[in-house]
């Protein structure tokens, strides 16, 4: 018998197979089993090897190129530049090391999810023991407020209810009973089982341990999380492809230059200098730095909007997400029960939704109790008001006012919801009970499926009952209308019950009866045909404020939102319809249906299904993988232990910061500090803005490389001297380029950002339009630089002056190109020059540093430059402005004749 099938056996058979009794094991037997099965704890992952983790940070293709650039810089004697490159390498390594080390700690936090102490029966006596010492066959005693320490097969319960939301996603405590259930019953409906990590909401129970440690459902989740490897992010993949392409281009250029040089009979040393210069010019040394800075700036922006980023590349991944798979309870909803509708006397009344304000403040009616004489209270209440009174009187929960003068509910969430509904109608529990004192009560028991209270109203007694609709209907023969009691119309009541069910409401029924005298035994009054039916109260877990708008914004951004929950199908679909995730007629795929599908069938189904209900943790993981197999970039939200594997396997995992477990937070890439789905939209916007700015920065950086890629081979083919020395190229790439490149991280988000479709997965860092523009810019910059270099060399005969002119020309080109890069489509004349003040500073600093380098003897010696006369500065400016003209013309043409499909979502 597998561990999953203990729920299908009788309690007696479970005890027999486990070699135990209802009195538990002996201490000696427990010690032997502890040696055999091991401690009841989730296996702790060994801390990662710190040296291996540190070395891993230097295995990226981009780092290889940067290492080569550093070695070349050192060989050329440019020690300052070499130190800068080394510092960039160490900075990136430190950030990556920190992020990976924190991620590896995620599964070790599962240890904190097990109860530290447990009440067990050993040698027939009750005693406390460490939960890690529990073994299969131990008998555990449960009571309200306890965390279940292991997987138990229950064999005795008294009004036992267990909150399994952290394991199944179900928001309402589950009533537990000892009777077995069919073997195919899903985990969320196994009423005779209590699972490790769940919380006892109320009642008492006894159960025998059937699984401990990694064999528990919690342990299996830990194992699944451990096996899941975080997928490579789109950004990591694209940077890898981009840098591999650059490395290939470097190799090709060096080979071509060497062959051309040898064919022209040039000296090997000259060929080597040309080759090194070409390699250094193509490598964008500032790219790792700008990637880190762009993402870090976005992390700070996200933090201000309550999204805490744990894994840096997740910023961009979230921006390229195509599907968000979200839990319902506590993510889309508030994780509290609220009475949504009251049906009585043939009328359905939708309740106004009380929020966090004072529940005693009337919302639908004025207070009514103080307005009537005490002997006439019951007689003067309407059917709706009596229905609410029936939810307030037989009720074990309480509303209490705290020190901050706000109300809080204590007790079962369903009972608290009934009290809040009564208070919203002016029926405060304390006032109701003072005016209608309770003289006898029948508490709720799962077997009875109802609770009851007898109260006194003047000289009369009244019995009020609330419970499961079918149970209350069974005890009723009439129902109360606005004209008085009439014969029970079951069809109309069942129709109302069905209507409320279709709206995803959990329904309780209310009834009452007037008594002539105090009964000796209330049970006699609770037989079939004794009561007058009052009405129904329908409850649900209300959606969070703003979530509907957030879902709409996701849809506008081309992002599909799907709900993956352990809750009932009707409830899930009702919330999905309310929030705009799916229309009423949509298909809901349940966990039972999903379990019967193979992976190929599931991959076909996930294209169209937006609501998944009664889903178990391993099934949530399958859904994520199926979506990824369809080419989707998947973000998953969650807050419970059950969400950890899916959070880890998704392209980006988003956990709840307030209500989420440690396991979920540690497995996630992003944590929402306010537990608000609305924050995800803000994070998506920041993620898109981050990639947009990274794209602009990359375009700016690589434009200079493209120019040199044209200029250097052209000079060699023409037989000219090298226009720029390797040290001068490093000066461009590491100093003047990087100063302006960094400012792209602070570029404001463009207005149409959230109306664009998610980026295609096969689209690289640079879009086709930017590749066109980069080639155009490279040709203009190369032509202008070579023309001025040749003209200066011929007119003055000074090679040092000609190289100084060429170097300065590229520096001025960079200033104009920084402004060109601010938008892919808009003219720079449409962008406020003050919207990115850092760009002004960078432009000024870049020019100032370069001018200083021309006039200071130390840098004149290192860079082989000399001061420029005024007329040469004017010529350089006249040539450089043509770059601005060329790019503006390209933007104009692309606005009129865009290529490919539209990247903007029609609104």
HELIX and SHEET records of a PDB file:
HELIX    1   1 UNK A    3  UNK A    8  5                                   6    
HELIX    2   2 UNK A   11  UNK A   17  1                                   7    
HELIX    3   3 UNK A   27  UNK A   37  1                                  11    
HELIX    4   4 UNK A   50  UNK A   56  1                                   7    
HELIX    5   5 UNK A   61  UNK A   75  1                                  15    
HELIX    6   6 UNK A   79  UNK A  104  1                                  26    
HELIX    7   7 UNK A  107  UNK A  113  5                                   7    
HELIX    8   8 UNK A  131  UNK A  133  5                                   3    
HELIX    9   9 UNK A  165  UNK A  168  1                                   4    
HELIX   10  10 UNK A  187  UNK A  189  5                                   3    
HELIX   11  11 UNK A  213  UNK A  215  5                                   3    
HELIX   12  12 UNK A  217  UNK A  227  1                                  11    
HELIX   13  13 UNK A  234  UNK A  263  1                                  30    
HELIX   14  14 UNK A  268  UNK A  282  1                                  15    
HELIX   15  15 UNK A  287  UNK A  304  1                                  18    
HELIX   16  16 UNK A  314  UNK A  319  1                                   6    
HELIX   17  17 UNK A  369  UNK A  371  5                                   3    
HELIX   18  18 UNK A  374  UNK A  376  5                                   3    
HELIX   19  19 UNK A  377  UNK A  380  1                                   4    
HELIX   20  20 UNK A  383  UNK A  393  1                                  11    
HELIX   21  21 UNK A  413  UNK A  424  1                                  12    
HELIX   22  22 UNK A  429  UNK A  435  1                                   7    
HELIX   23  23 UNK A  469  UNK A  474  1                                   6    
HELIX   24  24 UNK A  490  UNK A  502  1                                  13    
HELIX   25  25 UNK A  522  UNK A  526  5                                   5    
HELIX   26  26 UNK A  547  UNK A  556  1                                  10    
HELIX   27  27 UNK A  569  UNK A  579  1                                  11    
HELIX   28  28 UNK A  591  UNK A  595  1                                   5    
HELIX   29  29 UNK A  599  UNK A  605  1                                   7    
HELIX   30  30 UNK A  617  UNK A  629  1                                  13    
HELIX   31  31 UNK A  641  UNK A  643  5                                   3    
HELIX   32  32 UNK A  644  UNK A  649  1                                   6    
HELIX   33  33 UNK A  662  UNK A  667  1                                   6    
HELIX   34  34 UNK A  677  UNK A  718  1                                  42    
HELIX   35  35 UNK A  726  UNK A  730  1                                   5    
HELIX   36  36 UNK A  731  UNK A  736  3                                   6    
HELIX   37  37 UNK A  737  UNK A  742  1                                   6    
HELIX   38  38 UNK A  743  UNK A  746  5                                   4    
HELIX   39  39 UNK A  753  UNK A  755  5                                   3    
HELIX   40  40 UNK A  768  UNK A  796  1                                  29    
HELIX   41  41 UNK A  799  UNK A  820  1                                  22    
HELIX   42  42 UNK A  828  UNK A  830  5                                   3    
HELIX   43  43 UNK A  837  UNK A  855  1                                  19    
HELIX   44  44 UNK A  857  UNK A  863  1                                   7    
HELIX   45  45 UNK A  870  UNK A  896  1                                  27    
SHEET    1   A 6 UNK A 125  UNK A 130  0                                        
SHEET    2   A 6 UNK A 117  UNK A 122 -1                                        
SHEET    3   A 6 UNK A 139  UNK A 143 -1                                        
SHEET    4   A 6 UNK A 199  UNK A 211 -1                                        
SHEET    5   A 6 UNK A 151  UNK A 163 -1                                        
SHEET    6   A 6 UNK A 174  UNK A 175 -1                                        
SHEET    1   B 6 UNK A 125  UNK A 130  0                                        
SHEET    2   B 6 UNK A 117  UNK A 122 -1                                        
SHEET    3   B 6 UNK A 139  UNK A 143 -1                                        
SHEET    4   B 6 UNK A 199  UNK A 211 -1                                        
SHEET    5   B 6 UNK A 151  UNK A 163 -1                                        
SHEET    6   B 6 UNK A 193  UNK A 194 -1                                        
SHEET    1   C 8 UNK A 307  UNK A 309  0                                        
SHEET    2   C 8 UNK A 670  UNK A 672 -1                                        
SHEET    3   C 8 UNK A 652  UNK A 656  1                                        
SHEET    4   C 8 UNK A 634  UNK A 638  1                                        
SHEET    5   C 8 UNK A 323  UNK A 326  1                                        
SHEET    6   C 8 UNK A 560  UNK A 564  1                                        
SHEET    7   C 8 UNK A 611  UNK A 613  1                                        
SHEET    8   C 8 UNK A 588  UNK A 590  1                                        
SHEET    1   D 5 UNK A 347  UNK A 350  0                                        
SHEET    2   D 5 UNK A 333  UNK A 344 -1                                        
SHEET    3   D 5 UNK A 531  UNK A 543 -1                                        
SHEET    4   D 5 UNK A 476  UNK A 481  1                                        
SHEET    5   D 5 UNK A 484  UNK A 487 -1                                        
SHEET    1   E 7 UNK A 347  UNK A 350  0                                        
SHEET    2   E 7 UNK A 333  UNK A 344 -1                                        
SHEET    3   E 7 UNK A 531  UNK A 543 -1                                        
SHEET    4   E 7 UNK A 506  UNK A 515 -1                                        
SHEET    5   E 7 UNK A 460  UNK A 467 -1                                        
SHEET    6   E 7 UNK A 450  UNK A 457 -1                                        
SHEET    7   E 7 UNK A 438  UNK A 442 -1                                        
SHEET    1   F 2 UNK A 398  UNK A 401  0                                        
SHEET    2   F 2 UNK A 407  UNK A 410 -1                                        
END                                                                             
